[in-house]
Amino acid sequence: MVPTTTRIHLFRHGAVAAPYAGRIYGDLDVPLSEAGEAESWAAAATLDGQPLQAIVHSGLARARHLAARIAQNHPETPVVLDPALREIHRGPWAGVDLEEIRAKHPAALDAWHVSRGLFAPPGGETVQQISTRVRAAIQRHASAHAGGTIAIAAHLWVLRSAACACEDGLPLHRCAELEIPTGAALTIDWPAGGDSGHRPRRVANV
């Protein structure tokens, strides 16, 4: 039996402001650049004319901005805050220049690069940890809007976690290989009942 699914339009926010280029910012609340604001408008426009049952965002300003743009053309659709969809937590590395991290923690930075995120910075999240919380959050929203369509404004590692959960997804140790530009989206049909026998299916890729 084919399960009831919820269509998820999962967006990565627009580009962040220039001072954060070359930095690991993770779940810091950093601003968008002008280009990032334009990307938000363009991303939101892809949903014009499509009915939505909910617009979900992580609460961080860059995702909240995109959700607000989507909501402008969907004024009757509820906008929902879900902090479980925040970007991966980088611990004390958040907001720090990569060269500074290399000078202070060279072994830890090398381990992080080699593991492609399976090794976490001290006090930060691993790929496994963000994947667990993201999949659970998306499942809640899919179940709450079974058979409908929702938009989620989120972050790179949120999209990577969702993509790796799909039936054609990469294993977690290769999750970092997924290149997803700012302003891009994944469209996924997610089983609304959480049936472990059926995995989400990507309908459209970036």
C-alpha positions as CSV (number, residue, x, y, z in Angstrom):
1,M,0.0,0.0,0.0
2,V,1.4,3.4,-1.0
3,P,1.5,5.7,2.1
4,T,-0.1,9.1,2.3
5,T,2.7,11.7,1.8
6,T,3.1,15.3,2.4
7,R,4.9,17.4,-0.2
8,I,7.7,19.4,1.4
9,H,9.3,22.3,-0.4
10,L,12.5,22.7,1.6
11,F,14.5,25.9,1.0
12,R,18.0,27.0,1.9
13,H,18.1,30.7,2.9
14,G,19.8,33.3,0.9
15,A,23.5,34.3,1.0
16,V,24.7,35.8,4.3
17,A,26.5,39.1,4.7
18,A,30.2,39.3,3.6
19,P,31.8,39.5,7.1
20,Y,30.8,35.8,7.6
21,A,32.4,34.6,4.4
22,G,35.2,32.2,5.4
23,R,33.8,31.7,8.8
24,I,31.9,28.8,10.4
25,Y,28.7,30.4,11.6
26,G,26.4,27.4,12.1
27,D,23.3,28.4,14.1
28,L,24.5,32.0,14.9
29,D,21.9,34.5,13.9
30,V,23.7,36.2,11.0
31,P,22.2,38.7,8.6
32,L,21.6,38.3,4.9
33,S,23.5,40.2,2.2
34,E,21.7,42.2,-0.4
35,A,22.2,39.3,-2.8
36,G,20.8,37.0,-0.2
37,E,17.6,39.1,0.1
38,A,17.2,38.9,-3.7
39,E,17.7,35.1,-3.5
40,S,14.9,35.0,-0.9
41,W,12.5,36.8,-3.2
42,A,13.4,34.6,-6.1
43,A,12.9,31.4,-4.0
44,A,9.6,32.6,-2.7
45,A,8.4,33.3,-6.2
46,T,8.7,29.7,-7.2
47,L,5.7,28.9,-4.9
48,D,3.4,31.6,-6.3
49,G,0.1,30.1,-7.1
50,Q,0.7,26.9,-5.2
51,P,-1.5,26.1,-2.2
52,L,0.3,25.7,1.0
53,Q,-0.9,24.3,4.4
54,A,1.9,25.8,6.4
55,I,5.1,27.8,6.1
56,V,7.7,26.7,8.6
57,H,11.0,28.3,9.5
58,S,13.8,27.8,12.0
59,G,13.6,31.1,13.8
60,L,17.0,32.4,12.6
61,A,16.6,35.7,10.8
62,R,17.9,34.5,7.5
63,A,15.3,31.7,7.4
64,R,12.6,33.9,8.9
65,H,13.2,36.4,6.1
66,L,12.5,33.8,3.4
67,A,9.4,32.5,5.2
68,A,8.1,36.1,5.3
69,R,8.6,36.5,1.6
70,I,6.7,33.2,0.9
71,A,3.9,34.4,3.3
72,Q,3.4,37.6,1.4
73,N,1.8,35.7,-1.5
74,H,0.2,33.2,0.9
75,P,-1.5,35.5,3.4
76,E,-3.9,32.9,4.7
77,T,-1.2,30.2,5.3
78,P,-0.1,29.9,8.9
79,V,3.6,30.6,9.6
80,V,5.2,28.2,12.1
81,L,8.4,28.6,14.1
82,D,10.3,25.3,14.7
83,P,13.8,25.7,16.4
84,A,14.5,22.0,15.7
85,L,15.1,23.1,12.1
86,R,18.0,25.5,13.0
87,E,21.4,25.1,11.4
88,I,24.0,22.7,12.8
89,H,25.5,23.9,16.1
90,R,29.2,24.6,15.8
91,G,30.0,25.1,19.5
92,P,32.8,27.6,20.2
93,W,33.8,27.6,16.5
94,A,30.7,29.5,15.5
95,G,31.6,32.9,14.1
96,V,35.3,32.2,14.2
97,D,37.6,32.6,11.1
98,L,38.9,29.3,9.8
99,E,42.5,30.4,10.1
100,E,42.1,31.3,13.7
101,I,40.6,27.8,14.4
102,R,43.5,26.2,12.6
103,A,46.0,28.2,14.7
104,K,44.3,27.2,18.0
105,H,42.9,23.7,17.2
106,P,44.8,22.3,14.3
107,A,44.2,18.6,15.1
108,A,40.5,19.1,15.8
109,L,40.0,21.1,12.5
110,D,41.8,18.4,10.6
111,A,39.6,15.7,12.1
112,W,36.5,17.7,11.3
113,H,37.6,18.1,7.6
114,V,38.6,14.4,7.2
115,S,35.4,13.1,8.8
116,R,33.2,15.5,6.7
117,G,31.2,16.5,9.8
118,L,31.0,13.1,11.5
119,F,33.5,14.6,14.0
120,A,32.0,17.6,15.9
121,P,33.8,20.6,17.2
122,P,34.1,20.6,21.0
123,G,30.5,21.2,22.3
124,G,29.1,21.2,18.7
125,E,26.8,18.8,16.9
126,T,27.7,15.9,14.8
127,V,26.0,15.0,11.4
128,Q,24.2,12.2,13.2
129,Q,22.8,14.5,15.8
130,I,21.4,17.1,13.4
131,S,20.1,14.4,11.1
132,T,18.1,12.9,14.0
133,R,16.5,16.2,15.1
134,V,15.8,17.4,11.5
135,R,14.2,14.1,10.4
136,A,12.0,14.1,13.6
137,A,11.0,17.7,13.0
138,I,10.1,17.2,9.3
139,Q,8.1,14.1,10.3
140,R,6.0,16.1,12.8
141,H,5.1,18.6,10.1
142,A,4.5,16.0,7.5
143,S,2.1,14.1,9.8
144,A,0.4,17.4,10.9
145,H,-0.4,18.2,7.2
146,A,-0.9,14.7,5.7
147,G,-1.6,14.8,2.0
148,G,-1.0,18.5,1.8
149,T,2.0,20.7,0.8
150,I,4.2,22.8,3.1
151,A,7.2,25.1,2.7
152,I,10.2,25.0,5.1
153,A,12.7,27.8,5.2
154,A,15.9,26.4,6.7
155,H,19.7,25.8,6.3
156,L,22.3,23.8,4.4
157,W,22.7,21.0,6.9
158,V,18.9,20.8,7.3
159,L,18.6,20.2,3.6
160,R,21.5,17.8,3.6
161,S,19.9,15.8,6.4
162,A,16.6,15.6,4.6
163,A,18.2,14.6,1.3
164,C,20.2,11.8,2.9
165,A,17.0,10.5,4.4
166,C,15.5,9.9,1.0
167,E,15.3,6.6,-0.8
168,D,18.1,7.7,-3.2
169,G,20.0,9.6,-0.5
170,L,23.7,9.3,0.3
171,P,24.8,7.7,3.6
172,L,25.5,10.2,6.4
173,H,29.2,9.9,6.1
174,R,28.9,11.4,2.6
175,C,26.3,14.0,3.4
176,A,28.8,16.8,3.2
177,E,29.2,16.0,-0.5
178,L,25.8,17.5,-1.3
179,E,26.4,21.0,-2.7
180,I,23.2,23.0,-2.3
181,P,23.4,26.7,-3.3
182,T,21.8,29.5,-1.2
183,G,18.3,30.2,-2.3
184,A,17.9,26.6,-3.7
185,A,15.2,24.1,-2.8
186,L,14.6,20.4,-2.6
187,T,11.0,19.0,-3.1
188,I,10.4,15.8,-1.2
189,D,7.3,13.6,-0.8
190,W,7.5,12.6,2.9
191,P,5.5,9.7,4.3
192,A,3.0,11.3,6.6
193,G,2.6,8.4,8.9
194,G,6.2,7.9,9.7
195,D,6.1,4.3,8.3
196,S,9.6,2.9,8.6
197,G,9.0,0.7,5.5
198,H,8.7,3.7,3.2
199,R,11.4,6.4,2.9
200,P,10.9,9.9,1.7
201,R,11.3,10.4,-2.1
202,R,12.9,13.4,-3.8
203,V,10.6,14.8,-6.5
204,A,12.9,17.6,-7.6
205,N,16.6,18.3,-6.9
206,V,18.5,21.5,-6.8
